Amino acid sequence: MKRTAFGLARTDVSSWVRYCLLLVCLAFSLPSFAGRPCEDSALDPRKAMKALELAQKTKLRLDDSKAEIAIIARVGQDLSKYKLRYSHLGLIQHMPDGTWSVMHELNQCGTANSDLFREGLGNFFLDDMFAFETLILIPSPELQQNLKLVMANGRAKNLHAARYNMLSYPFSTTYQNSNQWALEVIAAAQASDLKIETRGQAQAWLKAAAYQPDTLQISAATRLGARMFRANVSFDDHPFDRRMAGQIDTVTVESIVRFMMAKDPKTEKLVLGL
């Protein structure tokens, strides 16, 4: 059998190339939740106008609600394959000057790192949107006050973990995804029996409060492709038996909505779109 310089037969090399290309395709078929692009791209004027129109519509509705803090989500990607609608959420706060500011975690350019950002509604909707639609949860006045306190006293920032994993396991502190950060902040605001200071405490409280993540069915080949070609995807924090069965539990917008509506029945749910 004739060998190449890499120690593989030519036919083997061809098969290996095809296999690697398959893994790349599988890696990029995973859901994509939230992140900062690596390169600046030309702004589509039509999309920019729609984003600003949705931002204005959202602002007016939030103003009418008299809320001080709410949860806001966007449709950044088509996640219908996973029976999900919204890809990413943040906490939106009414500022003294009358504007609304979104605080959320974003992955840095497809890396394994994230940071917290504050930005206006226009920027929140200027990311490449799959659909110009937003979901808003307006908590009860009591929970709003608790959220304000958690954000003001630094606990919201302390609950952020820089090690990012798009599909992080909800009950592990190894990594964190953007929706998980928001959920842990909400847990710190909802907990009345203890003062949550750490992610471990937040996750223990969420488990005791019967939080249920969504389960994504992801095959072994897709997991391997993602692990090889995407720095912001890991599976080693997931329970071994569920991982081997292709059952990946993670924090989604929909799971947060279910949890909040159950734990805070006075929460108001709004959907706005163009």
Contacts in CASP RR format, 6 or more apart in sequence:
PFRMAT RR
TARGET T0000
AUTHOR 0000-0000-0000
METHOD contacts of the structure
MODEL  1
MKRTAFGLARTDVSSWVRYCLLLVCLAFSLPSFAGRPCEDSALDPRKAMK
ALELAQKTKLRLDDSKAEIAIIARVGQDLSKYKLRYSHLGLIQHMPDGTW
SVMHELNQCGTANSDLFREGLGNFFLDDMFAFETLILIPSPELQQNLKLV
MANGRAKNLHAARYNMLSYPFSTTYQNSNQWALEVIAAAQASDLKIETRG
QAQAWLKAAAYQPDTLQISAATRLGARMFRANVSFDDHPFDRRMAGQIDT
VTVESIVRFMMAKDPKTEKLVLGL
1 9 0 8 1.000
2 9 0 8 1.000
2 10 0 8 1.000
3 9 0 8 1.000
4 10 0 8 1.000
4 13 0 8 1.000
6 13 0 8 1.000
8 16 0 8 1.000
22 221 0 8 1.000
23 221 0 8 1.000
23 224 0 8 1.000
23 225 0 8 1.000
23 228 0 8 1.000
23 229 0 8 1.000
24 225 0 8 1.000
24 229 0 8 1.000
26 219 0 8 1.000
26 221 0 8 1.000
26 222 0 8 1.000
26 224 0 8 1.000
26 225 0 8 1.000
26 226 0 8 1.000
27 222 0 8 1.000
27 225 0 8 1.000
27 226 0 8 1.000
27 228 0 8 1.000
27 229 0 8 1.000
27 230 0 8 1.000
27 233 0 8 1.000
28 229 0 8 1.000
28 230 0 8 1.000
29 222 0 8 1.000
30 166 0 8 1.000
30 167 0 8 1.000
30 218 0 8 1.000
30 222 0 8 1.000
30 226 0 8 1.000
30 230 0 8 1.000
30 233 0 8 1.000
31 77 0 8 1.000
31 79 0 8 1.000
31 81 0 8 1.000
31 82 0 8 1.000
31 84 0 8 1.000
31 87 0 8 1.000
31 166 0 8 1.000
31 167 0 8 1.000
31 216 0 8 1.000
32 77 0 8 1.000
32 87 0 8 1.000
32 166 0 8 1.000
33 77 0 8 1.000
33 87 0 8 1.000
33 88 0 8 1.000
33 166 0 8 1.000
33 177 0 8 1.000
33 178 0 8 1.000
33 179 0 8 1.000
34 87 0 8 1.000
34 88 0 8 1.000
34 104 0 8 1.000
34 105 0 8 1.000
34 106 0 8 1.000
34 107 0 8 1.000
34 177 0 8 1.000
34 178 0 8 1.000
34 179 0 8 1.000
35 106 0 8 1.000
35 107 0 8 1.000
35 108 0 8 1.000
35 109 0 8 1.000
35 110 0 8 1.000
35 127 0 8 1.000
35 178 0 8 1.000
36 106 0 8 1.000
36 107 0 8 1.000
36 108 0 8 1.000
36 109 0 8 1.000
36 110 0 8 1.000
37 109 0 8 1.000
37 128 0 8 1.000
38 109 0 8 1.000
38 110 0 8 1.000
43 126 0 8 1.000
47 126 0 8 1.000
47 128 0 8 1.000
47 129 0 8 1.000
48 126 0 8 1.000
50 129 0 8 1.000
50 132 0 8 1.000
50 274 0 8 1.000
51 122 0 8 1.000
51 125 0 8 1.000
51 126 0 8 1.000
51 129 0 8 1.000
51 132 0 8 1.000
52 122 0 8 1.000
52 125 0 8 1.000
53 132 0 8 1.000
53 274 0 8 1.000
54 125 0 8 1.000
54 132 0 8 1.000
54 133 0 8 1.000
54 134 0 8 1.000
54 272 0 8 1.000
54 273 0 8 1.000
54 274 0 8 1.000
55 120 0 8 1.000
55 121 0 8 1.000
55 122 0 8 1.000
55 124 0 8 1.000
55 125 0 8 1.000
57 272 0 8 1.000
57 273 0 8 1.000
57 274 0 8 1.000
58 72 0 8 1.000
58 100 0 8 1.000
58 121 0 8 1.000
58 125 0 8 1.000
58 134 0 8 1.000
58 136 0 8 1.000
58 272 0 8 1.000
59 100 0 8 1.000
59 121 0 8 1.000
61 136 0 8 1.000
61 270 0 8 1.000
61 272 0 8 1.000
62 70 0 8 1.000
62 92 0 8 1.000
62 94 0 8 1.000
62 100 0 8 1.000
62 136 0 8 1.000
65 138 0 8 1.000
65 268 0 8 1.000
67 94 0 8 1.000
67 138 0 8 1.000
67 144 0 8 1.000
68 93 0 8 1.000
68 94 0 8 1.000
68 144 0 8 1.000
68 145 0 8 1.000
68 148 0 8 1.000
69 91 0 8 1.000
69 92 0 8 1.000
69 93 0 8 1.000
69 94 0 8 1.000
69 139 0 8 1.000
69 144 0 8 1.000
69 147 0 8 1.000
69 148 0 8 1.000
69 151 0 8 1.000
70 91 0 8 1.000
70 92 0 8 1.000
70 136 0 8 1.000
70 137 0 8 1.000
70 138 0 8 1.000
70 139 0 8 1.000
70 144 0 8 1.000
71 89 0 8 1.000
71 90 0 8 1.000
71 91 0 8 1.000
71 92 0 8 1.000
71 136 0 8 1.000
71 137 0 8 1.000
71 139 0 8 1.000
71 182 0 8 1.000
71 186 0 8 1.000
71 256 0 8 1.000
71 260 0 8 1.000
72 89 0 8 1.000
72 90 0 8 1.000
72 91 0 8 1.000
72 92 0 8 1.000
72 102 0 8 1.000
72 124 0 8 1.000
72 134 0 8 1.000
72 135 0 8 1.000
72 136 0 8 1.000
72 137 0 8 1.000
73 86 0 8 1.000
73 87 0 8 1.000
73 88 0 8 1.000
73 89 0 8 1.000
73 90 0 8 1.000
73 134 0 8 1.000
73 135 0 8 1.000
73 136 0 8 1.000
73 253 0 8 1.000
74 86 0 8 1.000
74 87 0 8 1.000
74 88 0 8 1.000
74 89 0 8 1.000
74 124 0 8 1.000
74 125 0 8 1.000
74 127 0 8 1.000
74 129 0 8 1.000
74 133 0 8 1.000
74 134 0 8 1.000
75 85 0 8 1.000
75 86 0 8 1.000
75 87 0 8 1.000
75 129 0 8 1.000
75 130 0 8 1.000
75 131 0 8 1.000
75 132 0 8 1.000
75 133 0 8 1.000
75 134 0 8 1.000
76 87 0 8 1.000
76 88 0 8 1.000
76 127 0 8 1.000
76 128 0 8 1.000
76 129 0 8 1.000
76 130 0 8 1.000
76 131 0 8 1.000
77 87 0 8 1.000
77 130 0 8 1.000
78 130 0 8 1.000
79 85 0 8 1.000
79 86 0 8 1.000
79 87 0 8 1.000
82 214 0 8 1.000
82 216 0 8 1.000
82 217 0 8 1.000
84 214 0 8 1.000
84 252 0 8 1.000
84 253 0 8 1.000
84 254 0 8 1.000
85 135 0 8 1.000
85 253 0 8 1.000
85 254 0 8 1.000
86 135 0 8 1.000
86 252 0 8 1.000
86 253 0 8 1.000
86 254 0 8 1.000
87 130 0 8 1.000
87 253 0 8 1.000
88 104 0 8 1.000
88 178 0 8 1.000
88 179 0 8 1.000
88 253 0 8 1.000
89 104 0 8 1.000
89 135 0 8 1.000
89 178 0 8 1.000
89 179 0 8 1.000
89 182 0 8 1.000
89 253 0 8 1.000
89 256 0 8 1.000
90 102 0 8 1.000
90 103 0 8 1.000
90 104 0 8 1.000
90 178 0 8 1.000
90 182 0 8 1.000
91 102 0 8 1.000
91 103 0 8 1.000
91 104 0 8 1.000
91 147 0 8 1.000
91 151 0 8 1.000
91 156 0 8 1.000
91 182 0 8 1.000
91 185 0 8 1.000
92 100 0 8 1.000
92 101 0 8 1.000
92 102 0 8 1.000
92 103 0 8 1.000
92 121 0 8 1.000
92 136 0 8 1.000
93 100 0 8 1.000
93 101 0 8 1.000
93 103 0 8 1.000
93 148 0 8 1.000
93 151 0 8 1.000
94 100 0 8 1.000
95 101 0 8 1.000
99 120 0 8 1.000
100 120 0 8 1.000
100 121 0 8 1.000
101 118 0 8 1.000
101 119 0 8 1.000
101 120 0 8 1.000
102 118 0 8 1.000
102 119 0 8 1.000
102 120 0 8 1.000
102 121 0 8 1.000
102 123 0 8 1.000
102 124 0 8 1.000
103 116 0 8 1.000
103 117 0 8 1.000
103 118 0 8 1.000
103 151 0 8 1.000
103 156 0 8 1.000
104 116 0 8 1.000
104 117 0 8 1.000
104 124 0 8 1.000
104 178 0 8 1.000
104 181 0 8 1.000
104 182 0 8 1.000
105 114 0 8 1.000
105 115 0 8 1.000
105 116 0 8 1.000
105 117 0 8 1.000
105 160 0 8 1.000
105 164 0 8 1.000
105 176 0 8 1.000
105 177 0 8 1.000
105 178 0 8 1.000
105 181 0 8 1.000
105 182 0 8 1.000
106 114 0 8 1.000
106 115 0 8 1.000
106 116 0 8 1.000
106 117 0 8 1.000
106 178 0 8 1.000
107 113 0 8 1.000
107 114 0 8 1.000
107 164 0 8 1.000
107 166 0 8 1.000
107 178 0 8 1.000
107 232 0 8 1.000
108 114 0 8 1.000
108 115 0 8 1.000
108 164 0 8 1.000
110 230 0 8 1.000
110 231 0 8 1.000
110 232 0 8 1.000
111 164 0 8 1.000
111 231 0 8 1.000
111 232 0 8 1.000
112 163 0 8 1.000
112 164 0 8 1.000
112 165 0 8 1.000
112 231 0 8 1.000
112 232 0 8 1.000
112 234 0 8 1.000
113 162 0 8 1.000
113 163 0 8 1.000
113 164 0 8 1.000
114 160 0 8 1.000
114 161 0 8 1.000
114 162 0 8 1.000
114 163 0 8 1.000
114 164 0 8 1.000
114 176 0 8 1.000
114 178 0 8 1.000
115 160 0 8 1.000
115 162 0 8 1.000
116 156 0 8 1.000
116 157 0 8 1.000
116 160 0 8 1.000
116 181 0 8 1.000
125 132 0 8 1.000
125 134 0 8 1.000
132 273 0 8 1.000
132 274 0 8 1.000
133 271 0 8 1.000
133 272 0 8 1.000
133 273 0 8 1.000
133 274 0 8 1.000
134 271 0 8 1.000
134 272 0 8 1.000
134 273 0 8 1.000
135 253 0 8 1.000
135 257 0 8 1.000
135 269 0 8 1.000
135 270 0 8 1.000
135 271 0 8 1.000
136 269 0 8 1.000
136 270 0 8 1.000
136 271 0 8 1.000
136 272 0 8 1.000
137 257 0 8 1.000
137 260 0 8 1.000
137 267 0 8 1.000
137 268 0 8 1.000
137 269 0 8 1.000
137 270 0 8 1.000
138 144 0 8 1.000
138 267 0 8 1.000
138 268 0 8 1.000
138 270 0 8 1.000
139 147 0 8 1.000
139 260 0 8 1.000
139 264 0 8 1.000
139 266 0 8 1.000
139 267 0 8 1.000
140 264 0 8 1.000
140 266 0 8 1.000
140 267 0 8 1.000
143 189 0 8 1.000
143 190 0 8 1.000
143 264 0 8 1.000
143 267 0 8 1.000
146 189 0 8 1.000
146 190 0 8 1.000
147 185 0 8 1.000
147 186 0 8 1.000
147 189 0 8 1.000
149 189 0 8 1.000
150 156 0 8 1.000
150 185 0 8 1.000
150 188 0 8 1.000
150 189 0 8 1.000
151 185 0 8 1.000
155 185 0 8 1.000
155 188 0 8 1.000
155 196 0 8 1.000
155 197 0 8 1.000
156 185 0 8 1.000
156 188 0 8 1.000
158 197 0 8 1.000
158 198 0 8 1.000
159 181 0 8 1.000
159 184 0 8 1.000
159 185 0 8 1.000
159 188 0 8 1.000
159 196 0 8 1.000
159 198 0 8 1.000
159 199 0 8 1.000
159 202 0 8 1.000
160 176 0 8 1.000
160 181 0 8 1.000
161 173 0 8 1.000
161 175 0 8 1.000
161 176 0 8 1.000
161 181 0 8 1.000
161 199 0 8 1.000
163 174 0 8 1.000
163 175 0 8 1.000
163 176 0 8 1.000
164 175 0 8 1.000
164 176 0 8 1.000
164 177 0 8 1.000
164 232 0 8 1.000
165 174 0 8 1.000
165 175 0 8 1.000
165 176 0 8 1.000
165 177 0 8 1.000
165 232 0 8 1.000
165 233 0 8 1.000
165 234 0 8 1.000
165 237 0 8 1.000
166 177 0 8 1.000
166 230 0 8 1.000
166 232 0 8 1.000
166 233 0 8 1.000
167 177 0 8 1.000
167 216 0 8 1.000
167 218 0 8 1.000
167 233 0 8 1.000
167 234 0 8 1.000
167 235 0 8 1.000
167 248 0 8 1.000
167 250 0 8 1.000
168 174 0 8 1.000
168 175 0 8 1.000
168 176 0 8 1.000
168 177 0 8 1.000
168 180 0 8 1.000
168 234 0 8 1.000
168 237 0 8 1.000
168 250 0 8 1.000
168 251 0 8 1.000
169 175 0 8 1.000
169 237 0 8 1.000
169 238 0 8 1.000
169 239 0 8 1.000
169 249 0 8 1.000
169 250 0 8 1.000
170 180 0 8 1.000
170 183 0 8 1.000
170 203 0 8 1.000
170 206 0 8 1.000
170 211 0 8 1.000
170 213 0 8 1.000
170 249 0 8 1.000
170 250 0 8 1.000
170 251 0 8 1.000
171 203 0 8 1.000
171 206 0 8 1.000
171 207 0 8 1.000
172 203 0 8 1.000
172 237 0 8 1.000
172 238 0 8 1.000
173 199 0 8 1.000
173 200 0 8 1.000
173 203 0 8 1.000
174 234 0 8 1.000
174 236 0 8 1.000
174 237 0 8 1.000
175 234 0 8 1.000
175 237 0 8 1.000
176 184 0 8 1.000
176 199 0 8 1.000
177 250 0 8 1.000
177 251 0 8 1.000
179 251 0 8 1.000
179 252 0 8 1.000
179 253 0 8 1.000
179 256 0 8 1.000
180 250 0 8 1.000
180 251 0 8 1.000
182 256 0 8 1.000
183 206 0 8 1.000
183 211 0 8 1.000
183 251 0 8 1.000
183 255 0 8 1.000
183 256 0 8 1.000
183 259 0 8 1.000
184 196 0 8 1.000
184 199 0 8 1.000
184 202 0 8 1.000
184 203 0 8 1.000
184 206 0 8 1.000
186 256 0 8 1.000
186 259 0 8 1.000
186 260 0 8 1.000
187 196 0 8 1.000
187 202 0 8 1.000
187 203 0 8 1.000
187 205 0 8 1.000
187 206 0 8 1.000
187 209 0 8 1.000
187 211 0 8 1.000
188 196 0 8 1.000
188 202 0 8 1.000
190 209 0 8 1.000
190 263 0 8 1.000
190 264 0 8 1.000
191 202 0 8 1.000
191 205 0 8 1.000
194 201 0 8 1.000
194 205 0 8 1.000
196 202 0 8 1.000
196 205 0 8 1.000
206 259 0 8 1.000
209 259 0 8 1.000
209 263 0 8 1.000
211 255 0 8 1.000
211 259 0 8 1.000
212 255 0 8 1.000
212 258 0 8 1.000
212 259 0 8 1.000
213 249 0 8 1.000
213 250 0 8 1.000
213 251 0 8 1.000
213 252 0 8 1.000
213 255 0 8 1.000
214 249 0 8 1.000
214 250 0 8 1.000
214 251 0 8 1.000
214 252 0 8 1.000
214 254 0 8 1.000
214 255 0 8 1.000
215 247 0 8 1.000
215 248 0 8 1.000
215 249 0 8 1.000
216 247 0 8 1.000
216 248 0 8 1.000
216 249 0 8 1.000
216 250 0 8 1.000
217 246 0 8 1.000
217 247 0 8 1.000
217 248 0 8 1.000
218 246 0 8 1.000
218 248 0 8 1.000
219 246 0 8 1.000
220 244 0 8 1.000
220 246 0 8 1.000
223 235 0 8 1.000
223 243 0 8 1.000
223 246 0 8 1.000
223 248 0 8 1.000
226 233 0 8 1.000
226 235 0 8 1.000
227 233 0 8 1.000
227 234 0 8 1.000
227 235 0 8 1.000
235 243 0 8 1.000
235 248 0 8 1.000
238 248 0 8 1.000
238 249 0 8 1.000
242 248 0 8 1.000
242 249 0 8 1.000
257 269 0 8 1.000
260 267 0 8 1.000
261 267 0 8 1.000
261 269 0 8 1.000
END
